[in-house]
Amino acid sequence: MSYIDFENLPVYQKARTFRNRIYELVKKLPAFEEYNLKLQMRKAATSLTNNIAEGNGRYYYQENIHFCRRSRGSLNELIDDLNLCLDQKYETEQYLLGLKKEASEVRKEINKYIAYLQRCLKESQVSNTELGL
């Protein structure tokens, strides 16, 4: 497998777009949520893309997979935060459900990337076995 810079990965690009949409939402939340929900959502959104980038910088497939799973965990946190926004009626239902749908698309992309990395890991293990390593 040739190295692909994380910024060119479709999973990163989709996650980055979603992260930016979350940041737009955070700006609209009530001021009293500044040190609770707003802060949590910014951290989770940043973690979403940071973990994809960090995993891509790792040498071993298994490490990259680990960081992608962390990214997926951050995405799930954001989905729960969107549910909170729905419950508290911080934004329109249509807008928030649209973000949840987008989150689902990001999750699919993360899962596809993890599956790809797992295939690469298995192939490298088979190659190493064949070489006697």
N, CA and C atoms as an extended XYZ file, in Angstrom:
399
Properties=species:S:1:pos:R:3:atomname:S:1:resname:S:1:resid:I:1 pbc="F F F"
N         0.852       -1.185        0.000 N   MET     1
C         0.000        0.000        0.000 CA  MET     1
C         0.887        1.235        0.000 C   MET     1
N         0.579        2.169       -0.847 N   SER     2
C         1.335        3.410       -0.851 CA  SER     2
C         0.738        4.355        0.183 C   SER     2
N         1.579        5.226        0.702 N   TYR     3
C         1.153        6.166        1.728 CA  TYR     3
C         0.269        7.246        1.109 C   TYR     3
N        -0.850        7.524        1.768 N   ILE     4
C        -1.756        8.592        1.349 CA  ILE     4
C        -1.823        9.599        2.490 C   ILE     4
N        -1.523       10.847        2.191 N   ASP     5
C        -1.614       11.898        3.189 CA  ASP     5
C        -3.037       11.955        3.735 C   ASP     5
N        -3.186       12.107        5.045 N   PHE     6
C        -4.507       12.053        5.668 CA  PHE     6
C        -5.470       13.085        5.087 C   PHE     6
N        -4.967       14.227        4.654 N   GLU     7
C        -5.857       15.253        4.103 CA  GLU     7
C        -6.521       14.821        2.798 C   GLU     7
N        -5.947       13.831        2.141 N   ASN     8
C        -6.510       13.328        0.890 CA  ASN     8
C        -7.424       12.125        1.078 C   ASN     8
N        -7.533       11.630        2.299 N   LEU     9
C        -8.403       10.492        2.566 CA  LEU     9
C        -9.871       10.934        2.539 C   LEU     9
N       -10.717       10.219        1.821 N   PRO    10
C       -12.150       10.563        1.816 CA  PRO    10
C       -12.759       10.580        3.223 C   PRO    10
N       -12.323        9.676        4.085 N   VAL    11
C       -12.852        9.639        5.453 CA  VAL    11
C       -12.504       10.928        6.193 C   VAL    11
N       -11.304       11.430        6.010 N   TYR    12
C       -10.913       12.678        6.668 CA  TYR    12
C       -11.701       13.852        6.092 C   TYR    12
N       -11.828       13.889        4.781 N   GLN    13
C       -12.536       15.002        4.147 CA  GLN    13
C       -13.988       15.071        4.612 C   GLN    13
N       -14.643       13.914        4.691 N   LYS    14
C       -16.038       13.886        5.132 CA  LYS    14
C       -16.132       14.274        6.605 C   LYS    14
N       -15.216       13.773        7.423 N   ALA    15
C       -15.205       14.107        8.853 CA  ALA    15
C       -14.911       15.588        9.061 C   ALA    15
N       -14.034       16.135        8.250 N   ARG    16
C       -13.696       17.561        8.371 CA  ARG    16
C       -14.898       18.441        8.057 C   ARG    16
N       -15.618       18.103        7.016 N   THR    17
C       -16.825       18.850        6.668 CA  THR    17
C       -17.830       18.782        7.815 C   THR    17
N       -18.004       17.583        8.375 N   PHE    18
C       -18.937       17.423        9.491 CA  PHE    18
C       -18.464       18.217       10.712 C   PHE    18
N       -17.182       18.171       10.993 N   ARG    19
C       -16.628       18.939       12.113 CA  ARG    19
C       -16.965       20.421       11.958 C   ARG    19
N       -16.810       20.939       10.770 N   ASN    20
C       -17.118       22.351       10.519 CA  ASN    20
C       -18.600       22.643       10.722 C   ASN    20
N       -19.467       21.710       10.356 N   ARG    21
C       -20.906       21.895       10.562 CA  ARG    21
C       -21.236       21.882       12.056 C   ARG    21
N       -20.531       21.059       12.814 N   ILE    22
C       -20.738       21.041       14.268 CA  ILE    22
C       -20.302       22.375       14.867 C   ILE    22
N       -19.179       22.897       14.409 N   TYR    23
C       -18.712       24.200       14.900 CA  TYR    23
C       -19.728       25.309       14.594 C   TYR    23
N       -20.373       25.222       13.435 N   GLU    24
C       -21.424       26.192       13.109 CA  GLU    24
C       -22.580       26.087       14.099 C   GLU    24
N       -22.974       24.864       14.421 N   LEU    25
C       -24.056       24.652       15.389 CA  LEU    25
C       -23.673       25.196       16.763 C   LEU    25
N       -22.457       24.909       17.194 N   VAL    26
C       -22.001       25.330       18.517 CA  VAL    26
C       -22.137       26.843       18.682 C   VAL    26
N       -21.869       27.592       17.631 N   LYS    27
C       -21.977       29.050       17.686 CA  LYS    27
C       -23.411       29.504       17.969 C   LYS    27
N       -24.391       28.664       17.645 N   LYS    28
C       -25.801       29.005       17.815 CA  LYS    28
C       -26.360       28.592       19.183 C   LYS    28
N       -25.606       27.797       19.930 N   LEU    29
C       -26.116       27.294       21.217 CA  LEU    29
C       -26.165       28.417       22.250 C   LEU    29
N       -27.017       28.258       23.261 N   PRO    30
C       -27.134       29.296       24.291 CA  PRO    30
C       -25.811       29.557       25.005 C   PRO    30
N       -25.618       30.791       25.416 N   ALA    31
C       -24.374       31.202       26.081 CA  ALA    31
C       -24.119       30.393       27.348 C   ALA    31
N       -25.183       30.018       28.067 N   PHE    32
C       -24.975       29.285       29.319 CA  PHE    32
C       -24.402       27.886       29.099 C   PHE    32
N       -24.364       27.423       27.860 N   GLU    33
C       -23.767       26.118       27.535 CA  GLU    33
C       -22.278       26.233       27.190 C   GLU    33
N       -21.702       27.431       27.328 N   GLU    34
C       -20.314       27.671       26.908 CA  GLU    34
C       -19.330       26.668       27.508 C   GLU    34
N       -19.439       26.415       28.804 N   TYR    35
C       -18.438       25.561       29.466 CA  TYR    35
C       -18.943       24.146       29.687 C   TYR    35
N       -20.045       23.808       29.055 N   ASN    36
C       -20.550       22.450       29.160 CA  ASN    36
C       -20.707       21.881       27.750 C   ASN    36
N       -21.881       22.029       27.194 N   LEU    37
C       -22.162       21.412       25.904 CA  LEU    37
C       -21.294       21.965       24.778 C   LEU    37
N       -21.135       23.263       24.704 N   LYS    38
C       -20.316       23.852       23.635 CA  LYS    38
C       -18.888       23.324       23.674 C   LYS    38
N       -18.311       23.337       24.857 N   LEU    39
C       -16.930       22.861       25.016 CA  LEU    39
C       -16.828       21.381       24.653 C   LEU    39
N       -17.774       20.579       25.133 N   GLN    40
C       -17.765       19.146       24.852 CA  GLN    40
C       -17.883       18.872       23.356 C   GLN    40
N       -18.765       19.592       22.705 N   MET    41
C       -18.954       19.369       21.264 CA  MET    41
C       -17.733       19.794       20.457 C   MET    41
N       -17.123       20.888       20.834 N   ARG    42
C       -15.899       21.312       20.129 CA  ARG    42
C       -14.790       20.273       20.309 C   ARG    42
N       -14.646       19.761       21.532 N   LYS    43
C       -13.601       18.753       21.781 CA  LYS    43
C       -13.868       17.477       20.992 C   LYS    43
N       -15.110       17.014       20.998 N   ALA    44
C       -15.435       15.779       20.284 CA  ALA    44
C       -15.268       15.960       18.768 C   ALA    44
N       -15.667       17.116       18.255 N   ALA    45
C       -15.532       17.376       16.817 CA  ALA    45
C       -14.064       17.436       16.412 C   ALA    45
N       -13.258       18.042       17.267 N   THR    46
C       -11.821       18.111       16.995 CA  THR    46
C       -11.202       16.721       17.088 C   THR    46
N       -11.622       15.952       18.078 N   SER    47
C       -11.122       14.586       18.249 CA  SER    47
C       -11.475       13.713       17.049 C   SER    47
N       -12.636       13.950       16.467 N   LEU    48
C       -13.072       13.193       15.295 CA  LEU    48
C       -12.016       13.231       14.196 C   LEU    48
N       -11.554       14.416       13.861 N   THR    49
C       -10.572       14.536       12.775 CA  THR    49
C        -9.137       14.328       13.254 C   THR    49
N        -8.837       14.733       14.478 N   ASN    50
C        -7.478       14.544       15.006 CA  ASN    50
C        -7.091       13.069       15.034 C   ASN    50
N        -8.014       12.216       15.412 N   ASN    51
C        -7.698       10.793       15.511 CA  ASN    51
C        -7.485       10.157       14.146 C   ASN    51
N        -8.218       10.608       13.143 N   ILE    52
C        -7.968       10.105       11.784 CA  ILE    52
C        -6.566       10.517       11.348 C   ILE    52
N        -6.211       11.776       11.606 N   ALA    53
C        -4.884       12.274       11.231 CA  ALA    53
C        -3.785       11.530       11.989 C   ALA    53
N        -3.967       11.370       13.299 N   GLU    54
C        -2.937       10.703       14.093 CA  GLU    54
C        -2.768        9.244       13.684 C   GLU    54
N        -3.876        8.564       13.449 N   GLY    55
C        -3.799        7.166       13.022 CA  GLY    55
C        -3.059        7.020       11.708 C   GLY    55
N        -3.293        7.955       10.793 N   ASN    56
C        -2.625        7.915        9.499 CA  ASN    56
C        -1.115        8.085        9.646 C   ASN    56
N        -0.696        8.753       10.704 N   GLY    57
C         0.733        8.967       10.924 CA  GLY    57
C         1.433        7.800       11.598 C   GLY    57
N         0.675        6.778       11.971 N   ARG    58
C         1.256        5.612       12.633 CA  ARG    58
C         1.765        4.621       11.607 C   ARG    58
N         2.771        3.880       11.998 N   TYR    59
C         3.419        2.956       11.083 CA  TYR    59
C         2.624        1.668       10.898 C   TYR    59
N         1.975        1.206       11.931 N   TYR    60
C         1.305       -0.096       11.905 CA  TYR    60
C        -0.196        0.050       11.665 C   TYR    60
N        -0.749       -0.871       10.883 N   TYR    61
C        -2.181       -0.852       10.584 CA  TYR    61
C        -3.020       -0.903       11.860 C   TYR    61
N        -2.604       -1.762       12.794 N   GLN    62
C        -3.396       -1.930       14.009 CA  GLN    62
C        -3.496       -0.620       14.794 C   GLN    62
N        -2.437        0.152       14.815 N   GLU    63
C        -2.484        1.450       15.493 CA  GLU    63
C        -3.430        2.405       14.768 C   GLU    63
N        -3.376        2.403       13.455 N   ASN    64
C        -4.261        3.255       12.671 CA  ASN    64
C        -5.718        2.867       12.950 C   ASN    64
N        -6.005        1.584       12.988 N   ILE    65
C        -7.353        1.093       13.288 CA  ILE    65
C        -7.790        1.584       14.661 C   ILE    65
N        -6.895        1.504       15.636 N   HIS    66
C        -7.204        1.964       16.995 CA  HIS    66
C        -7.653        3.427       16.994 C   HIS    66
N        -6.913        4.280       16.298 N   PHE    67
C        -7.257        5.698       16.272 CA  PHE    67
C        -8.551        5.954       15.496 C   PHE    67
N        -8.815        5.160       14.479 N   CYS    68
C       -10.088        5.294       13.755 CA  CYS    68
C       -11.257        4.912       14.652 C   CYS    68
N       -11.064        3.923       15.492 N   ARG    69
C       -12.119        3.555       16.441 CA  ARG    69
C       -12.347        4.668       17.453 C   ARG    69
N       -11.286        5.314       17.869 N   ARG    70
C       -11.435        6.470       18.768 CA  ARG    70
C       -12.201        7.589       18.065 C   ARG    70
N       -11.919        7.792       16.796 N   SER    71
C       -12.627        8.790       16.016 CA  SER    71
C       -14.122        8.458       15.963 C   SER    71
N       -14.420        7.187       15.751 N   ARG    72
C       -15.816        6.745       15.715 CA  ARG    72
C       -16.494        6.968       17.066 C   ARG    72
N       -15.760        6.764       18.153 N   GLY    73
C       -16.293        7.039       19.481 CA  GLY    73
C       -16.628        8.515       19.656 C   GLY    73
N       -15.758        9.387       19.170 N   SER    74
C       -16.024       10.833       19.234 CA  SER    74
C       -17.255       11.191       18.411 C   SER    74
N       -17.412       10.541       17.282 N   LEU    75
C       -18.591       10.767       16.453 CA  LEU    75
C       -19.861       10.376       17.209 C   LEU    75
N       -19.815        9.245       17.907 N   ASN    76
C       -20.975        8.817       18.689 CA  ASN    76
C       -21.285        9.809       19.808 C   ASN    76
N       -20.256       10.380       20.415 N   GLU    77
C       -20.476       11.435       21.416 CA  GLU    77
C       -21.235       12.601       20.790 C   GLU    77
N       -20.837       12.976       19.583 N   LEU    78
C       -21.497       14.089       18.905 CA  LEU    78
C       -22.955       13.773       18.587 C   LEU    78
N       -23.229       12.541       18.219 N   ILE    79
C       -24.616       12.146       17.961 CA  ILE    79
C       -25.437       12.279       19.237 C   ILE    79
N       -24.872       11.865       20.357 N   ASP    80
C       -25.577       12.033       21.626 CA  ASP    80
C       -25.779       13.516       21.946 C   ASP    80
N       -24.784       14.326       21.667 N   ASP    81
C       -24.924       15.775       21.877 CA  ASP    81
C       -26.013       16.361       20.979 C   ASP    81
N       -26.121       15.856       19.764 N   LEU    82
C       -27.196       16.303       18.874 CA  LEU    82
C       -28.561       15.909       19.441 C   LEU    82
N       -28.627       14.720       20.056 N   ASN    83
C       -29.866       14.311       20.719 CA  ASN    83
C       -30.217       15.272       21.849 C   ASN    83
N       -29.210       15.693       22.603 N   LEU    84
C       -29.440       16.666       23.669 CA  LEU    84
C       -29.978       17.972       23.083 C   LEU    84
N       -29.383       18.402       21.988 N   CYS    85
C       -29.856       19.627       21.326 CA  CYS    85
C       -31.305       19.473       20.859 C   CYS    85
N       -31.638       18.291       20.370 N   LEU    86
C       -33.026       18.017       19.981 CA  LEU    86
C       -33.944       18.095       21.196 C   LEU    86
N       -33.553       17.419       22.277 N   ASP    87
C       -34.372       17.381       23.492 CA  ASP    87
C       -34.601       18.774       24.065 C   ASP    87
N       -33.582       19.613       23.993 N   GLN    88
C       -33.669       20.959       24.561 CA  GLN    88
C       -34.172       21.998       23.550 C   GLN    88
N       -34.422       21.521       22.322 N   LYS    89
C       -34.929       22.395       21.254 CA  LYS    89
C       -34.014       23.604       21.012 C   LYS    89
N       -32.699       23.320       20.975 N   TYR    90
C       -31.717       24.373       20.733 CA  TYR    90
C       -31.673       24.810       19.267 C   TYR    90
N       -32.181       23.965       18.395 N   GLU    91
C       -32.217       24.267       16.961 CA  GLU    91
C       -33.397       23.494       16.395 C   GLU    91
N       -33.742       23.757       15.148 N   THR    92
C       -34.905       23.080       14.571 CA  THR    92
C       -34.649       21.580       14.440 C   THR    92
N       -35.712       20.831       14.532 N   GLU    93
C       -35.613       19.374       14.412 CA  GLU    93
C       -35.049       18.991       13.045 C   GLU    93
N       -35.503       19.667       12.010 N   GLN    94
C       -35.040       19.370       10.653 CA  GLN    94
C       -33.522       19.564       10.533 C   GLN    94
N       -33.032       20.654       11.077 N   TYR    95
C       -31.591       20.951       11.031 CA  TYR    95
C       -30.793       19.884       11.782 C   TYR    95
N       -31.240       19.552       12.989 N   LEU    96
C       -30.504       18.591       13.812 CA  LEU    96
C       -30.585       17.175       13.240 C   LEU    96
N       -31.737       16.804       12.705 N   LEU    97
C       -31.841       15.480       12.079 CA  LEU    97
C       -30.972       15.399       10.831 C   LEU    97
N       -30.818       16.524       10.139 N   GLY    98
C       -29.903       16.572        8.994 CA  GLY    98
C       -28.462       16.331        9.423 C   GLY    98
N       -28.075       16.912       10.557 N   LEU    99
C       -26.724       16.677       11.089 CA  LEU    99
C       -26.547       15.221       11.515 C   LEU    99
N       -27.592       14.649       12.109 N   LYS   100
C       -27.507       13.237       12.502 CA  LYS   100
C       -27.372       12.331       11.281 C   LYS   100
N       -28.060       12.677       10.208 N   LYS   101
C       -27.925       11.908        8.965 CA  LYS   101
C       -26.502       12.032        8.423 C   LYS   101
N       -25.973       13.235        8.472 N   GLU   102
C       -24.585       13.451        8.030 CA  GLU   102
C       -23.613       12.656        8.901 C   GLU   102
N       -23.875       12.604       10.205 N   ALA   103
C       -23.037       11.825       11.118 CA  ALA   103
C       -23.067       10.349       10.744 C   ALA   103
N       -24.228        9.872       10.350 N   SER   104
C       -24.356        8.481        9.925 CA  SER   104
C       -23.500        8.203        8.696 C   SER   104
N       -23.436        9.159        7.781 N   GLU   105
C       -22.594        9.013        6.588 CA  GLU   105
C       -21.110        9.009        6.963 C   GLU   105
N       -20.739        9.838        7.924 N   VAL   106
C       -19.349        9.856        8.392 CA  VAL   106
C       -19.016        8.507        9.038 C   VAL   106
N       -19.945        7.967        9.843 N   ARG   107
C       -19.718        6.667       10.483 CA  ARG   107
C       -19.495        5.582        9.434 C   ARG   107
N       -20.303        5.596        8.371 N   LYS   108
C       -20.127        4.610        7.297 CA  LYS   108
C       -18.738        4.730        6.681 C   LYS   108
N       -18.289        5.958        6.482 N   GLU   109
C       -16.966        6.184        5.884 CA  GLU   109
C       -15.859        5.695        6.818 C   GLU   109
N       -16.002        5.954        8.113 N   ILE   110
C       -15.019        5.465        9.088 CA  ILE   110
C       -15.003        3.941        9.079 C   ILE   110
N       -16.178        3.326        9.077 N   ASN   111
C       -16.250        1.862        9.073 CA  ASN   111
C       -15.635        1.271        7.815 C   ASN   111
N       -15.851        1.924        6.666 N   LYS   112
C       -15.233        1.461        5.418 CA  LYS   112
C       -13.709        1.549        5.509 C   LYS   112
N       -13.226        2.632        6.080 N   TYR   113
C       -11.778        2.812        6.197 CA  TYR   113
C       -11.181        1.782        7.164 C   TYR   113
N       -11.862        1.527        8.260 N   ILE   114
C       -11.394        0.502        9.204 CA  ILE   114
C       -11.363       -0.858        8.514 C   ILE   114
N       -12.401       -1.191        7.761 N   ALA   115
C       -12.436       -2.477        7.043 CA  ALA   115
C       -11.275       -2.568        6.051 C   ALA   115
N       -10.988       -1.477        5.371 N   TYR   116
C        -9.854       -1.434        4.436 CA  TYR   116
C        -8.539       -1.687        5.178 C   TYR   116
N        -8.355       -1.006        6.308 N   LEU   117
C        -7.128       -1.192        7.089 CA  LEU   117
C        -7.013       -2.613        7.613 C   LEU   117
N        -8.132       -3.201        8.003 N   GLN   118
C        -8.111       -4.588        8.478 CA  GLN   118
C        -7.711       -5.541        7.362 C   GLN   118
N        -8.190       -5.287        6.147 N   ARG   119
C        -7.773       -6.113        5.000 CA  ARG   119
C        -6.277       -5.961        4.750 C   ARG   119
N        -5.794       -4.726        4.812 N   CYS   120
C        -4.356       -4.489        4.622 CA  CYS   120
C        -3.542       -5.202        5.696 C   CYS   120
N        -4.026       -5.166        6.919 N   LEU   121
C        -3.340       -5.841        8.027 CA  LEU   121
C        -3.253       -7.338        7.758 C   LEU   121
N        -4.361       -7.934        7.370 N   LYS   122
C        -4.370       -9.377        7.090 CA  LYS   122
C        -3.440       -9.721        5.933 C   LYS   122
N        -3.470       -8.905        4.891 N   GLU   123
C        -2.595       -9.147        3.743 CA  GLU   123
C        -1.126       -9.043        4.130 C   GLU   123
N        -0.803       -8.092        4.995 N   SER   124
C         0.592       -7.942        5.414 CA  SER   124
C         1.016       -9.113        6.289 C   SER   124
N         0.095       -9.646        7.072 N   GLN   125
C         0.415      -10.808        7.908 CA  GLN   125
C         0.642      -12.040        7.043 C   GLN   125
N        -0.174      -12.197        5.999 N   VAL   126
C         0.001      -13.323        5.067 CA  VAL   126
C         1.328      -13.184        4.345 C   VAL   126
N         1.648      -11.988        3.879 N   SER   127
C         2.918      -11.737        3.181 CA  SER   127
C         4.097      -12.047        4.084 C   SER   127
N         4.042      -11.614        5.346 N   ASN   128
C         5.128      -11.869        6.281 CA  ASN   128
C         5.284      -13.360        6.559 C   ASN   128
N         4.176      -14.074        6.637 N   THR   129
C         4.221      -15.520        6.862 CA  THR   129
C         4.874      -16.214        5.664 C   THR   129
N         4.482      -15.793        4.462 N   GLU   130
C         5.050      -16.379        3.247 CA  GLU   130
C         6.534      -16.116        3.128 C   GLU   130
N         6.975      -14.968        3.670 N   LEU   131
C         8.398      -14.615        3.629 CA  LEU   131
C         9.163      -15.243        4.782 C   LEU   131
N         8.437      -15.867        5.696 N   GLY   132
C         9.091      -16.487        6.850 CA  GLY   132
C         9.466      -15.496        7.919 C   GLY   132
N         8.783      -14.353        7.975 N   LEU   133
C         9.075      -13.332        8.992 CA  LEU   133
C         8.236      -13.525       10.222 C   LEU   133
